[in-house]
Amino acid sequence: MVYEKIVVYGGNRDIYYNLAFEEYALNHLSDHYSMLFLWQTDKAIVIGRFQNPYKECDVEQALENDIRIGRRISGGGAVYHDEGNLNFSFITARQKFDRDRNFSIILNVLKEFSINAVVSGDRDILIEGKKISGNAFCHRKTGSLHHGTLLVRSNLANLQKYLEKPGYSIYDHAVPSRPGVVENLSRLNEGLTIYKIQDAIASEFVSGKFTPVPPESLVDKKLFSDYLVKMKSRTWVYGYPEEFIVDTKDTAEDRDLKLRLWFEGLRVKKIDCLKGDKNSLLPQKLKWQGHLIKEGL
């Protein structure tokens, strides 16, 4: 079967829209196209399918600073998105999936800009030992997704700030991130821009000239809306894992607490106190995500 190669340029900066389009394309378009989707978003934190958002970032701080939190359908660790970060998504039929070819497209383009990079393991692209791209994968019955980030001119201070581990301990069965030293491509090539590397990747993908199409031209609006609702839902973003243990302090009395929390979306629906005084669980005394716990009590 011949699969038409198609380049899709995302114009919507909403993280939930782009994550929804990835899953829609994987489920409904991968049996027709070999697709490259290139996109950006406004400031956001995106966690892997089997991660705990409360373990990967300070949820309260992120939301207070208008940083959206999304969960993707692939595994792997948490990443920070902003306007200086380019995201690429290779979406194909499962039998056509070629991880090495996908990586070679990115590496070949970087060489065009005099940047020599290597793939480390099966997920990271490094330059001089520093990470400039994290990658993840999702395989469904008939389709495969390989997507990744490229740090072009990202705000690395914000990246470190918003992906900083919270000041408390969490015990769960979720997949932890593997933090590493990161770098922007623009440090190695000052003239490099998002638009230059985006066009170069697209040209390398099709081996020549291309005409990008927008995501909205490929979707059934009614069907796509279901994917968008899912990606925005609190249950999807915050609902895994449903149970975990937190070690924190009663800030009024400076006493250690150990809590087991059950979540339903952003709402704490049940608390067990494993260590400390249960009467100290007043929202104003508990620093850990205080407004979230207040919602559920």
HELIX and SHEET records of a PDB file:
HELIX    1   1 ILE A   15  HIS A   28  1                                  14    
HELIX    2   2 PRO A   53  GLU A   56  1                                   4    
HELIX    3   3 VAL A   59  GLU A   64  1                                   6    
HELIX    4   4 ARG A   94  LYS A   96  5                                   3    
HELIX    5   5 ARG A   99  GLU A  112  1                                  14    
HELIX    6   6 LEU A  156  TYR A  162  1                                   7    
HELIX    7   7 LEU A  185  ARG A  187  5                                   3    
HELIX    8   8 ILE A  194  VAL A  206  1                                  13    
HELIX    9   9 PRO A  215  SER A  217  5                                   3    
HELIX   10  10 LYS A  221  LYS A  232  1                                  12    
HELIX   11  11 ARG A  234  TYR A  238  1                                   5    
HELIX   12  12 LYS A  278  SER A  280  5                                   3    
HELIX   13  13 PRO A  283  LYS A  285  5                                   3    
HELIX   14  14 GLY A  290  GLY A  296  1                                   7    
SHEET    1   A 7 GLU A   4  TYR A   9  0                                        
SHEET    2   A 7 TYR A  33  TRP A  39  1                                        
SHEET    3   A 7 ASN A  85  ALA A  93 -1                                        
SHEET    4   A 7 GLY A 143  LEU A 151 -1                                        
SHEET    5   A 7 LYS A 130  HIS A 139 -1                                        
SHEET    6   A 7 ASP A 124  ILE A 127 -1                                        
SHEET    7   A 7 VAL A 118  SER A 120 -1                                        
SHEET    1   B 3 ARG A  68  ARG A  71  0                                        
SHEET    2   B 3 ALA A  44  ILE A  47  1                                        
SHEET    3   B 3 VAL A  79  HIS A  81 -1                                        
SHEET    1   C 4 SER A 169  TYR A 171  0                                        
SHEET    2   C 4 GLU A 243  ASP A 250 -1                                        
SHEET    3   C 4 ARG A 255  GLU A 264 -1                                        
SHEET    4   C 4 ARG A 267  LYS A 275 -1                                        
END                                                                             
